[in-house]
Structures are given as C-alpha cells and as structure tokens.
Amino acid sequence: MIVQDVITYLENLAPLAYAEDFDNVGLLVGNKKAKVSGVLVTLDTLEAVVDEAVENNCNLIVSFHPIIFKGLKSLTGKTYVERTVLKAIKHDIAIYAIHTALDNALKGVNDIICNTLGLENKQILIPQKGTIKKLTTYAPLGNANALRAQLFKAGAGNIGNYDNCSFNAQGIGTYRGNEASNPTLGKKGELHQEEEIQISVTFNKHIESKLLQTLFEQHPYEEVAFEVTTLDNYDQNIGMGMVGELKNAQTTTSFFEFLKEKMKVSCIRHSQITKDTVKKIAVLGGSGSFAISAAKRAGADILITADLKYHDFFSAEGDIILADIGHYESEQFTKNFLVDYLSKKITNFAVVLSTTNTNPVKYL
C-alpha cells in the first residue's frame, strides 16, 4: 500500500473539497507514491511526534492540525514548524493533515463530541453553502435511461434521504457536423434533428471530475453538450458544528459535571448561568466564537466550544450559556476516531495511536 491509498480512505471520510478556504489540508510533506510501513495518528505534528513515528516504524503521520499553516520562506530550523518539517524530511516521513475537512464532515469532529455526550437528533449547526452542483446534459431518447443510470452509479442524484433523483424534459436537438466530424447519429455536413432527453442531476462538488469522466465515457455522442452550475443550496450533511439533544434535560450544574467527566476536563470557562436546566446542546470543536449566533438561532441552551475571548462571553446576552472547554480538549478524541477508522480499512500494517500529549496549554 502506498501513501495515496491511505489518502483515498481519508478523503472518502472527509473530502478536502469541503475544507475551509483558509486552511492548509492534504499531503504537506512527502511522496504520495511512497510505500507505507506504518501510520501514526496524532492531533498535532511536533518534533516529538516525528520521533515517535520513527520509533514505531511509521513513515506516514496523519495529523488533525496542519504543521504547515502559513507559507514557509526558509527551512533553517529556527522555529518548531521548520524543525518538525526538516526532521520529517530527514527520516522520509510523509505528513497528511485533515483538519477542517473533518470538521465539516457529517461523521467528523463534532459528531464525535455529540456521541461522547450521548446527544440525539443531531443536525449540522452551520450548513455549508456552495457544495451542491447541477449537471445538465442531453442524450438521444434511446440512450437516456442507460446514461442516467451510470450517472447515478457515479454518485449523482442524491438529495437528503433520496437517491436516483433527476429532472428530465423531452425535446428536439439539432446539430450539423463539419468534414472532420464523425457523428453517431446523422451524416456529416447535413443538419440533423434528434429526439432527445434533457437530464439534470445534482451532485456533491467533490465528485465532479468522476462524474464528468462517467458522462464522457457513457454518452453516445462524439461531442457531449453539458452544463455544470453551482447551486446556492445549503448542504444539510456538510458544515461546521452540530446541535443535538440530551435524552433527558439536566440541571445546568449537573450537566457541567457530566461534561467535565465525559470530555476529561478539570475546569470549564463559561458565561453566566441563566438557565436552570439544559437539553438542546450545540457543539463546535476548536475555535468556535463565530458559531454563537447560529447556536442561538438553533435554540440551543448551551454552546460547547473553545478559544472564547473575554468579549465573546458578553454576546451570550442571557439567551445561551457559553462553555469553553479548551481547544485540545474539544478535539482530543479525534485521533482515536481516525485510528479506529483506518484500522478497519487497513490490515497489512500498523495504524498507531500517538501517545504524545501535544496540548500546549497547561493548568495549575
């Protein structure tokens, strides 16, 4: 198995097409064609983590956070980022970062938090926009059913709980081929009319190249007429944060104790407790102040997130309780999830859980 094979598994789980624009995800260091001896999974890639990879004979590190976030203008070892990258290169270790691609995945970071807390009726808190596209093409009447079936097989036509979704309209197509043409129907140099079906299907943007390849391979015409447009629809299965419900309402004080136990935290920074009980819970792993308004609109009693600043707590305004459990703490179970996922996919070499505590924040 090569590095690209592992990447394919990861991108089936969390396609990079849905990572945030500001992020730096994917293969950051190494050769995607290199044979894999082992995979080490970590939350952050530091020098100590590279050392751990060497000790465990792992030449691929799958990291949640990207070690290279901003552009590097030199590699002299003057910063922890440069030293880490240099050490990885020295030992021929590849580094892959998944970050906000997994943040936005339906079965990703926030789903992990929800499951840890036992939340039910889970929904994406901030659905992503611009992830849904539409393909429109035109096929001869006799070929339309077969072509449509192949487009569905390639992943098009899935809307919510439905599949094989399409819109079809019948009409007359016209064309005339020049001397270099080789028309499937009609003759070169002659105007031809053909009874055709207009087929429109929606699809998620990460499968566009696969879908177009299917279209070109399966369409009977020499020249395929098609259009691809991006829709403004919000995607209910892709986006930041989640909101769910406790099976039974809890008093706020008892929920805080429950939260500390489940998320393994010793303290929680929070806004004023303005609700005696909580039931609807919003979560957003990592820095989540931008989700406060969305959590309010969702009717959440509490938002669990991290990296809230002083003035962020004022924006609760008595409508919601804000709970900051720490950045590392909110994402700590991500590496366990990735190990479990990859271990089910890969059986011919080790997938190792990093034991290095990469949390830079310490408490007294």
HELIX and SHEET records of a PDB file:
HELIX    1   1 VAL A    3  LEU A   13  1                                  11    
HELIX    2   2 LEU A   16  TYR A   18  5                                   3    
HELIX    3   3 GLU A   47  GLU A   55  1                                   9    
HELIX    4   4 TYR A   80  LYS A   90  1                                  11    
HELIX    5   5 HIS A   99  ASP A  103  1                                   5    
HELIX    6   6 VAL A  109  LEU A  117  1                                   9    
HELIX    7   7 ALA A  144  LYS A  153  1                                  10    
HELIX    8   8 LYS A  205  ILE A  207  5                                   3    
HELIX    9   9 GLU A  208  GLN A  218  1                                  11    
HELIX   10  10 THR A  252  LYS A  262  1                                  11    
HELIX   11  11 SER A  289  ALA A  291  5                                   3    
HELIX   12  12 ILE A  292  ARG A  297  1                                   6    
HELIX   13  13 TYR A  310  PHE A  314  1                                   5    
HELIX   14  14 HIS A  327  GLU A  331  1                                   5    
HELIX   15  15 THR A  334  LYS A  345  1                                  12    
SHEET    1   A 5 GLY A  26  VAL A  29  0                                        
SHEET    2   A 5 ALA A  94  ALA A  97 -1                                        
SHEET    3   A 5 LEU A  60  SER A  63  1                                        
SHEET    4   A 5 VAL A  39  THR A  42  1                                        
SHEET    5   A 5 VAL A 351  LEU A 353  1                                        
SHEET    1   B 6 GLU A 120  LYS A 129  0                                        
SHEET    2   B 6 TYR A 234  THR A 251 -1                                        
SHEET    3   B 6 THR A 277  SER A 287 -1                                        
SHEET    4   B 6 ILE A 302  ALA A 306  1                                        
SHEET    5   B 6 ILE A 321  ASP A 324  1                                        
SHEET    6   B 6 ARG A 269  HIS A 270 -1                                        
SHEET    1   C 4 PHE A 167  TYR A 175  0                                        
SHEET    2   C 4 HIS A 192  ASN A 204 -1                                        
SHEET    3   C 4 ILE A 132  PRO A 140 -1                                        
SHEET    4   C 4 PHE A 226  THR A 230 -1                                        
END                                                                             
